[in-house]
Amino acid sequence: MDYFQYNKNGKNTQHFGSKMKNVIIIILSIPSFKKMRVSDKQLKTFLLDSNLVAAPDIERAQEKAEKENKSIGEILLEESKISGEDLARLEAYILGIPFISLQGQIIEPEILRLIPEPIARANNVIAFRKSGDSLEVAMLDPENLETIQFIKKKNNLKILPRLTDKNSMKEALAQYQKSLKSEFKELINQDAEKIMKMAEKEEASGEDLKKLGENLPVIRIMDTLLKHAVIQRASDIHIEPAEKEVIIRYRLDGLLHDAMALPKALAPSLITRVKILANLKLDEHRLPQDGRFRFDFSESKVSVRVSVLPVYDGEKVVMRILPENSKGFTLEKLGFSGIGLERIHRAIRKPVGMILATGPTGSGKTTTLYTILDILNTPDVNISTIEDPIEYRIPRVNQSQVKPDIGYTFANGLRSLLRQDPDIIMVGEIRDNETAGLAINAALTGHLVLSTLHTNSAAGALPRLLDMKAEPFLIVSTVNVIIAQRLVRTLYKSKEPYKLSAGQLKELAKETNLDYLLEIMRREKIIGPRDNWQNLNFYQAVPNKDCQDGYQGRIGLHEVLMMSETIKNLVMANATSDDLERQARKEGMVTMFEDGLIKAVQGITTIEEVLRVTKEEK
């Protein structure tokens, strides 16, 4: 049998290479095979034969692995040279263990419970299929024989180990929580009664408030809300007091969804609990407050940014969920591609100048700048930032938080940073004339400056800088590239293809040059040389049990404006943003709307989503 690959149905899905028929005999005779570990030497041999990774990348990974005391596989994953699933499939074949992908697979609750959740999470093992007296168990570590023996003894079943990848395991483990949703609801209802009785007896002030916030039922309810938010990959939790109840809402993939409604009497206790966690003033109800706290969930550390705002019915809380130990993004994963990606890489190779990211609040500007900083973050440079707030901690980067209440503003912070001998500076946002002037001067004096602006388009950033009294000749001398972006929801696996009608194509043609867009997609090999708009598939969301609205996750739509000589001349002549955009498009800039259409053709998102986030531009 060739390099056997198993999907969730146990079928052969991929062929890594015919040469393995000879190599496998040698590998199986190696003593280390009995230890159920894949050595770097084995992995390298199979990688070279399979052509999954280019030979130079493997050699570089081997050198780096030796220096950092890591495996070749770990380095290749960090550098996105191979997917976690492909690596796990390869290791499974080498070890002679079937591979299973659990992504998108629903595990029956009674099978899931055959392995208690604490044991499953601690050991990264999960039961997913039972047939007769045999139980198939997916795992990450093939040497974890003790856990296998425990499961066998506990259930009196024959255990069939299967190797899986980390993403599959993470998705499968989340089903424990999903299956407990009803139990969580019962817990909340049960505890709510206890809290309401207590709230009737206690006065909501001073030490009494602290008692309310530190009451065990309140702690359990808040922990439940936070855990559910992480499980559902929510970006924000809203606690909104109304006249007769407290509404809990989660922001999922950019849209708010009602999670639950709790009795109004719970409001003081919940708000107080949040304030205790974020170290805020418990007896302050008239003024807004901001804070931060961290908590552990499974093997992850999560940072939570808290904002408390007085409203008519009490105090509203918004908690921003920020996973701390999530893997770093790449520009490609954020949605950059083609000429836009090339322009950004060209800009970050320059030692001086400005890189600007624009867009409304929540469009992913800061994440884009963090990703660029991660690329630039090498031992030979000094990187300093001034932010409001610090959303993610970056190793080896000096991050500073503005504090306007004590006079520590972006402008003052930037002045101080310039005395810290930085090579690269990130200014969280250019908000005023003073900050704009300082950022431009920093770029002129030998620094690479990254920052954000609130504008609707890339071209709109240039008139905005002029409005901030920045001199035109200084702008054209410093700005390297401007990125504008929006976030769209991405389609889940259960998507349905369809073709656009003649009327729909006619409407699209009013918004963009469809022939030019076809050329771009052919050049980047997104479509075939003979494909046209009439035979291209688009996709629509298909709701299912696993994904209620058919969308999961988000990705960026981008436009990247490079400062050419022509655009510099237009800026000097005080041209409008429309004039600048027209020229940028002539020079190859793909707009956010056009980038969205390309992603719709690729099946990443839908036309409806693209229109939803870009229609204000049209």
C-alpha positions in Angstrom: 0.0 0.0 0.0 1.3 3.5 -0.8 1.7 6.2 1.7 -1.7 5.6 3.4 -3.8 8.6 4.3 -6.9 8.4 6.3 -9.8 10.9 6.4 -12.7 10.7 8.8 -14.1 7.8 6.8 -10.9 5.8 6.9 -10.3 6.2 3.2 -7.0 6.8 1.4 -6.9 10.5 0.5 -3.4 11.5 -0.5 -0.3 10.0 -2.1 3.0 11.3 -0.8 5.4 9.4 -3.0 6.1 6.1 -4.6 9.7 5.9 -3.4 8.4 5.3 0.1 7.8 1.7 -0.7 11.5 1.1 -0.5 12.2 3.5 2.3 9.5 2.1 4.6 11.3 -1.3 4.9 14.4 0.5 6.1 12.5 2.7 8.6 10.6 -0.1 10.1 13.8 -1.9 10.9 15.2 1.1 12.9 15.2 0.4 16.6 13.9 3.9 17.4 10.7 3.0 15.6 9.7 0.8 18.5 9.8 3.9 20.7 7.0 5.4 18.6 8.8 8.6 17.9 9.7 10.1 14.6 13.3 11.2 14.5 14.4 14.3 12.5 16.3 12.0 10.2 13.2 9.9 9.4 11.1 13.0 8.9 13.7 14.6 6.7 13.9 11.5 4.5 10.1 11.3 4.0 9.7 15.1 3.5 12.2 15.1 0.7 10.6 12.1 -1.0 7.0 13.5 -0.6 7.9 16.9 -2.1 5.6 18.5 0.6 8.4 20.9 1.5 11.1 22.3 -0.8 14.6 20.9 0.0 16.2 24.3 0.8 13.4 25.0 3.3 14.1 21.6 5.0 17.8 22.3 5.2 17.2 25.7 6.8 14.7 24.2 9.2 17.3 21.5 10.2 19.9 24.2 10.9 17.5 26.3 12.9 16.2 23.2 14.8 19.7 22.3 15.9 20.4 25.9 17.2 17.0 26.2 19.0 16.9 22.6 20.3 13.7 21.9 18.5 12.5 19.4 15.9 12.4 20.0 12.2 8.7 19.6 12.3 8.3 22.3 14.9 10.3 24.8 12.8 8.5 24.0 9.6 5.1 24.6 11.4 6.3 27.9 12.9 7.4 29.1 9.4 4.2 27.8 7.8 6.1 25.6 5.4 3.8 22.7 6.2 0.4 22.4 7.7 -0.2 20.7 11.0 -2.4 18.1 9.3 0.1 17.2 6.6 2.8 16.8 9.2 0.6 14.6 11.4 -0.3 12.5 8.4 3.3 12.0 7.5 4.3 11.0 11.1 1.3 8.7 11.3 2.5 6.9 8.2 6.1 6.6 9.4 4.9 5.1 12.7 2.4 2.8 11.0 -0.6 4.4 12.8 -3.7 5.4 10.9 -4.3 9.2 10.7 -7.7 10.7 11.5 -8.9 14.3 10.8 -11.7 15.2 13.3 -12.4 18.6 11.8 -16.0 19.0 11.1 -16.8 15.6 12.7 -19.6 15.5 15.3 -18.8 13.0 18.1 -21.8 11.4 19.8 -22.1 12.6 23.4 -22.1 9.0 24.9 -18.9 8.2 23.1 -17.3 11.5 24.1 -18.0 10.8 27.8 -16.2 7.5 27.6 -13.1 9.5 28.4 -13.6 12.1 31.2 -13.0 15.7 30.0 -10.1 16.4 32.4 -8.2 13.3 31.2 -8.9 14.1 27.6 -7.6 17.7 27.9 -4.6 16.8 30.0 -3.5 14.1 27.7 -4.8 15.3 24.3 -6.8 12.1 23.7 -10.4 11.7 22.6 -12.8 8.9 21.8 -14.6 9.5 18.5 -16.0 6.2 17.2 -17.2 2.9 18.8 -17.8 -0.3 16.9 -18.7 -3.4 18.8 -16.1 -3.9 21.6 -13.6 -1.6 19.8 -13.1 2.1 20.6 -11.2 4.4 18.2 -9.2 7.0 20.1 -7.5 10.0 18.5 -4.3 11.3 20.1 -1.3 13.6 19.6 1.3 11.6 21.4 1.7 7.9 20.3 3.9 7.2 23.3 1.1 7.9 25.8 0.5 4.2 26.6 -0.5 4.8 30.2 -3.6 6.8 29.1 -4.5 4.1 26.6 -4.3 1.5 29.3 -6.4 3.6 31.6 -9.1 4.0 28.9 -9.0 0.3 28.2 -9.4 -0.7 31.8 -12.1 1.9 32.5 -14.3 1.0 29.6 -13.4 -2.7 29.1 -13.0 -2.1 25.4 -10.3 -2.8 22.8 -8.6 0.5 22.1 -7.6 1.4 18.5 -5.2 4.4 18.6 -5.3 7.0 15.8 -2.9 9.9 15.3 -4.4 13.3 14.6 -3.3 17.0 14.4 -3.5 19.8 16.9 -6.3 21.7 15.1 -8.4 18.5 15.0 -7.8 17.8 18.6 -8.7 21.4 19.6 -12.0 21.3 17.7 -12.9 17.9 19.0 -12.2 18.8 22.7 -14.4 21.9 22.3 -17.3 19.4 21.9 -17.1 18.6 25.6 -18.2 22.1 26.3 -20.8 22.2 23.6 -22.4 19.1 25.0 -22.5 20.8 28.4 -24.3 23.9 27.3 -27.6 22.8 28.8 -25.9 21.9 32.0 -24.4 25.4 32.1 -27.8 26.9 31.6 -29.2 24.9 34.6 -26.2 26.0 36.7 -26.8 29.7 35.9 -30.5 29.4 36.7 -29.8 27.6 39.9 -27.1 30.1 41.0 -29.2 33.1 40.0 -31.9 32.2 42.6 -29.2 32.2 45.3 -27.8 35.5 44.2 -31.2 37.2 44.0 -32.0 36.2 47.6 -28.6 37.5 48.7 -29.1 40.8 46.7 -32.4 41.4 48.4 -30.7 41.2 51.9 -27.6 43.2 51.2 -27.1 46.8 50.4 -25.2 47.4 47.2 -22.5 49.5 48.6 -19.0 49.3 50.1 -18.0 46.0 51.5 -21.4 44.5 50.6 -20.6 45.0 46.9 -17.3 43.1 47.3 -19.2 40.3 49.1 -21.6 40.1 46.1 -18.7 39.9 43.6 -16.8 37.3 45.5 -19.8 35.0 46.1 -19.2 31.5 44.7 -22.4 31.4 42.5 -21.3 34.7 40.9 -17.9 33.4 40.3 -19.3 30.3 38.6 -21.6 32.3 36.4 -18.8 34.7 35.3 -16.4 31.8 34.6 -19.1 30.1 32.5 -19.6 33.2 30.5 -15.9 33.6 29.8 -15.4 29.9 28.9 -18.3 29.9 26.5 -16.9 33.0 24.9 -13.5 31.4 24.3 -15.2 28.1 23.1 -17.4 30.0 20.6 -14.4 32.1 19.5 -16.2 35.3 20.5 -14.2 38.6 20.2 -16.3 40.5 22.8 -18.8 39.9 25.6 -21.5 42.5 26.2 -23.3 42.7 29.6 -26.2 45.0 29.0 -28.6 45.9 31.8 -32.2 46.5 30.6 -35.4 47.4 32.5 -36.3 43.9 33.6 -33.2 41.7 32.7 -29.5 41.6 32.0 -28.8 40.7 28.3 -25.6 38.8 27.6 -24.3 39.1 24.0 -21.3 37.6 22.2 -19.7 39.2 19.1 -19.0 36.3 16.8 -17.2 36.9 13.5 -17.9 40.6 13.7 -21.7 40.3 14.5 -23.4 40.5 17.8 -25.6 37.5 18.9 -27.8 37.2 22.0 -26.3 34.5 24.3 -28.7 34.6 27.2 -30.9 36.8 29.4 -30.4 36.8 33.1 -32.6 38.3 35.9 -32.1 42.0 36.5 -31.2 41.3 40.2 -28.0 39.7 38.9 -26.7 42.9 37.4 -24.9 44.4 40.5 -23.2 41.1 41.3 -22.0 40.5 37.7 -20.7 44.1 37.3 -19.0 43.9 40.6 -17.3 40.6 39.7 -15.9 42.2 36.5 -14.7 45.2 38.5 -12.9 42.9 41.0 -11.2 41.0 38.3 -10.1 44.2 36.4 -9.1 45.9 39.7 -11.5 48.8 39.2 -13.3 51.0 41.8 -16.3 49.1 43.1 -18.2 52.1 44.4 -17.8 54.2 41.2 -21.0 54.1 39.2 -21.0 57.6 37.6 -17.9 57.6 35.5 -16.6 55.2 32.8 -13.8 52.9 33.8 -11.3 50.8 31.9 -9.2 47.8 33.0 -7.7 44.5 32.2 -7.4 40.9 33.6 -6.2 37.5 32.6 -7.5 34.0 33.0 -6.5 30.5 32.1 -8.7 28.2 29.9 -7.5 24.7 29.1 -3.9 25.2 28.0 -4.5 28.8 26.8 -3.9 32.1 28.5 -6.5 34.7 27.7 -6.3 38.5 28.3 -9.5 40.4 28.7 -9.8 44.2 28.2 -12.7 45.7 30.2 -14.7 48.8 29.6 -17.5 49.9 32.0 -19.9 52.6 30.9 -22.8 54.1 33.0 -26.1 53.8 31.2 -29.8 54.5 32.1 -30.4 51.1 33.6 -27.1 50.7 35.4 -23.7 50.0 34.1 -22.8 48.3 30.8 -19.7 46.1 30.5 -17.9 45.2 27.3 -15.1 42.7 27.6 -12.7 42.2 24.6 -11.3 38.6 24.5 -7.6 38.5 23.5 -5.9 35.1 23.4 -2.3 35.6 24.5 -0.6 32.4 23.3 -2.3 32.0 19.9 0.1 31.3 17.1 1.4 34.4 15.3 -0.4 35.4 12.1 1.2 35.7 8.7 0.3 38.3 6.1 -1.0 35.5 3.9 -3.3 34.2 6.7 -4.7 37.7 7.2 -5.8 37.7 3.6 -3.0 39.5 1.8 -2.0 38.2 -1.6 -0.8 39.2 -5.1 0.6 42.6 -5.8 -0.6 44.0 -2.4 1.5 41.4 -0.5 4.5 42.2 -2.7 4.1 45.9 -2.0 4.0 45.4 1.8 7.1 43.2 1.7 8.9 45.8 -0.4 7.9 48.5 2.1 9.0 46.6 5.2 12.4 46.0 3.7 13.0 49.8 3.7 14.8 51.0 6.9 13.0 54.3 7.0 9.6 55.7 6.2 6.0 55.2 7.2 3.6 52.3 6.8 0.0 53.3 7.5 -3.0 51.0 8.2 -6.5 52.5 7.8 -10.0 51.5 8.4 -12.8 51.8 11.0 -12.7 50.5 14.5 -12.6 46.7 14.6 -11.3 46.3 11.0 -8.1 44.5 12.1 -5.6 47.4 11.6 -3.7 46.7 14.8 -3.5 43.0 14.0 -1.9 43.8 10.6 0.7 46.1 12.3 1.4 43.4 14.9 2.0 40.9 12.1 4.4 43.3 10.4 6.2 43.9 13.7 6.5 40.1 14.1 8.3 39.9 10.7 10.6 42.8 11.6 11.3 41.5 15.1 14.9 40.3 14.9 17.7 40.6 17.6 19.5 43.3 15.6 16.8 45.9 15.9 15.2 47.9 18.7 11.4 48.1 18.4 9.3 50.4 20.6 5.6 51.0 20.6 3.2 53.5 22.1 -0.4 52.0 22.2 -3.9 52.5 23.6 -4.4 49.8 24.7 -1.7 47.2 24.4 -3.7 44.3 22.9 -1.0 41.6 22.6 2.3 41.2 24.2 5.2 40.7 21.8 8.5 39.3 23.0 11.5 41.6 22.7 9.3 44.6 21.8 9.2 47.6 24.2 5.5 48.3 24.5 4.1 51.4 26.3 0.5 52.2 27.3 -0.7 55.8 27.0 -2.4 57.3 30.0 -4.1 60.5 29.0 -5.4 61.1 32.6 -1.8 61.8 33.7 -0.8 63.6 30.6 1.0 60.6 28.9 -0.5 60.9 25.4 0.6 59.5 22.0 2.5 62.8 21.3 4.4 62.8 24.7 5.0 59.0 24.5 6.4 59.4 21.0 8.8 62.1 22.1 10.0 59.8 24.9 10.4 56.8 22.5 12.6 58.8 20.2 15.1 59.2 23.1 15.2 55.4 23.5 17.3 54.8 20.4 14.6 52.9 18.4 15.0 51.5 14.9 11.3 50.8 14.5 8.4 52.6 16.1 4.7 51.7 16.2 2.3 54.5 17.1 -1.1 52.9 17.9 -3.1 55.7 16.2 -2.4 59.2 14.7 -5.2 61.2 16.3 -4.1 64.8 16.2 -1.8 67.3 14.4 0.9 67.0 17.0 1.2 63.2 16.8 1.1 63.3 13.0 4.0 65.8 12.9 6.1 63.8 15.3 5.5 60.6 13.5 6.5 62.1 10.1 9.6 63.7 11.7 10.5 60.3 13.2 10.3 58.7 9.7 12.4 61.5 8.3 15.2 61.0 10.9 16.0 57.4 10.2 13.2 55.4 11.7 10.6 53.0 10.3 7.3 54.1 11.6 4.1 52.1 11.7 0.7 53.6 12.6 -3.0 53.7 12.0 -5.5 56.2 10.8 -9.3 56.2 10.8 -10.2 56.7 7.1 -12.5 54.8 4.7 -9.9 54.0 2.0 -6.1 53.9 1.4 -6.3 57.0 -0.8 -8.3 58.9 1.9 -5.3 58.7 4.3 -3.3 61.3 2.3 -5.9 64.1 2.4 -6.4 63.2 6.1 -2.7 63.9 6.8 -3.0 67.2 5.0 -6.0 68.0 7.2 -3.7 67.4 10.2 -1.5 70.2 8.9 1.2 67.9 7.7 3.3 69.5 4.9 2.7 67.8 1.5 6.5 67.6 0.8 7.0 65.8 4.1 4.2 63.3 3.4 5.5 62.3 0.0 9.0 62.0 1.5 8.0 59.6 4.3 5.0 57.5 3.4 6.0 54.2 1.8 2.7 52.3 1.6 -0.9 52.7 2.9 -3.1 49.7 3.7 -6.9 49.9 3.9 -8.9 47.0 5.2 -12.2 45.5 6.3 -13.0 42.1 7.8 -15.5 39.7 6.2 -16.9 36.4 7.6 -15.4 33.3 6.0 -17.6 30.4 4.8 -17.7 27.1 6.7 -17.1 23.8 4.9 -20.7 23.2 4.1 -20.9 25.9 1.3 -23.1 25.6 -1.8 -21.8 26.7 -5.3 -23.9 28.8 -7.7 -23.3 30.9 -10.8 -24.2 34.6 -11.2 -27.0 35.6 -13.5 -26.6 38.0 -16.4 -28.4 40.7 -14.3 -26.1 40.2 -11.4 -23.0 40.4 -13.6 -24.3 43.6 -15.1 -24.7 45.1 -11.6 -21.1 44.0 -10.7 -19.8 45.6 -13.9 -21.1 49.0 -12.6 -18.8 48.7 -9.6 -15.5 47.5 -11.2 -13.8 46.5 -14.4 -14.6 42.7 -14.6 -12.3 42.1 -17.5 -9.4 43.5 -15.6 -10.3 41.4 -12.6 -10.3 38.3 -14.7 -6.8 39.1 -15.9 -5.6 39.4 -12.3 -7.1 36.1 -11.3 -5.7 34.3 -14.4 -2.2 35.9 -13.7 -2.3 34.6 -10.1 -3.7 31.2 -11.3 -6.8 31.5 -9.2 -8.8 30.5 -12.2 -8.0 28.7 -15.5 -7.0 30.5 -18.7 -10.4 29.9 -20.3 -12.6 30.6 -17.3 -15.0 33.6 -17.5 -17.6 35.2 -15.3 -20.4 33.1 -16.8 -18.8 29.7 -15.7 -17.1 30.8 -12.4 -18.6 29.4 -9.2 -19.5 31.6 -6.3 -20.7 30.2 -3.0 -23.4 30.7 -0.4 -23.5 29.8 3.3 -25.3 26.6 4.3 -26.3 26.6 8.0 -25.8 23.3 9.8 -25.6 21.8 13.3 -22.0 22.6 13.6 -22.3 26.2 12.3 -25.6 27.9 12.7 -25.2 30.6 10.0 -22.7 28.8 7.7 -19.9 31.2 8.5 -16.8 30.6 10.8 -13.9 33.0 11.3 -13.0 36.2 9.5 -10.4 37.3 6.9 -9.3 40.7 5.7 -10.2 42.5 2.4 -7.3 44.9 1.6 -6.2 47.5 -0.8 -2.5 48.5 -0.7 -1.5 51.9 -2.1 2.1 52.4 -3.0 3.6 56.0 -3.2 4.6 56.2 -6.8 6.1 59.4 -8.4 2.7 60.2 -10.0 0.8 59.9 -6.8 3.4 62.0 -5.0 2.9 64.7 -7.6 -0.9 64.5 -7.1 -0.4 64.9 -3.3 1.7 68.0 -3.9 -1.1 69.4 -6.0 -3.6 68.8 -3.2 -5.6 66.2 -5.3 -8.8 64.6 -3.9 -8.9 61.1 -2.6 -11.0 60.1 -5.7 -8.2 61.4 -8.0 -5.6 59.5 -5.9 -7.6 56.3 -6.0 -8.1 56.5 -9.8 -4.4 56.8 -10.3 -3.6 54.0 -7.8 -5.9 51.7 -9.7 -4.2 52.6 -13.0 -0.9 51.5 -11.3 -2.3 48.1 -10.3 -4.0 48.7 -6.9 -6.7 46.2 -6.2 -9.5 47.8 -4.2 -11.1 46.2 -1.2 -14.3 45.4 -3.2 -12.2 43.7 -6.0 -10.2 41.8 -3.4 -13.5 40.7 -1.9 -14.7 39.4 -5.3 -11.5 37.4 -5.8 -12.0 35.8 -2.4 -15.7 35.1 -3.3 -14.5 33.3 -6.4 -12.1 31.3 -4.2 -14.9 30.2 -2.0 -13.5 32.0 1.0 -16.5 34.3 1.5 -19.7 35.4 -0.2 -20.6 38.3 -2.4 -23.2 39.3 0.2 -20.4 39.6 2.9 -18.2 41.7 0.5 -21.1 44.1 -0.2 -21.9 44.3 3.5 -18.5 45.6 4.6 -17.7 47.7 1.4 -21.0 49.2 0.4 -20.3 52.4 2.3 -17.5 53.0 -0.2 -19.8 52.6 -3.2 
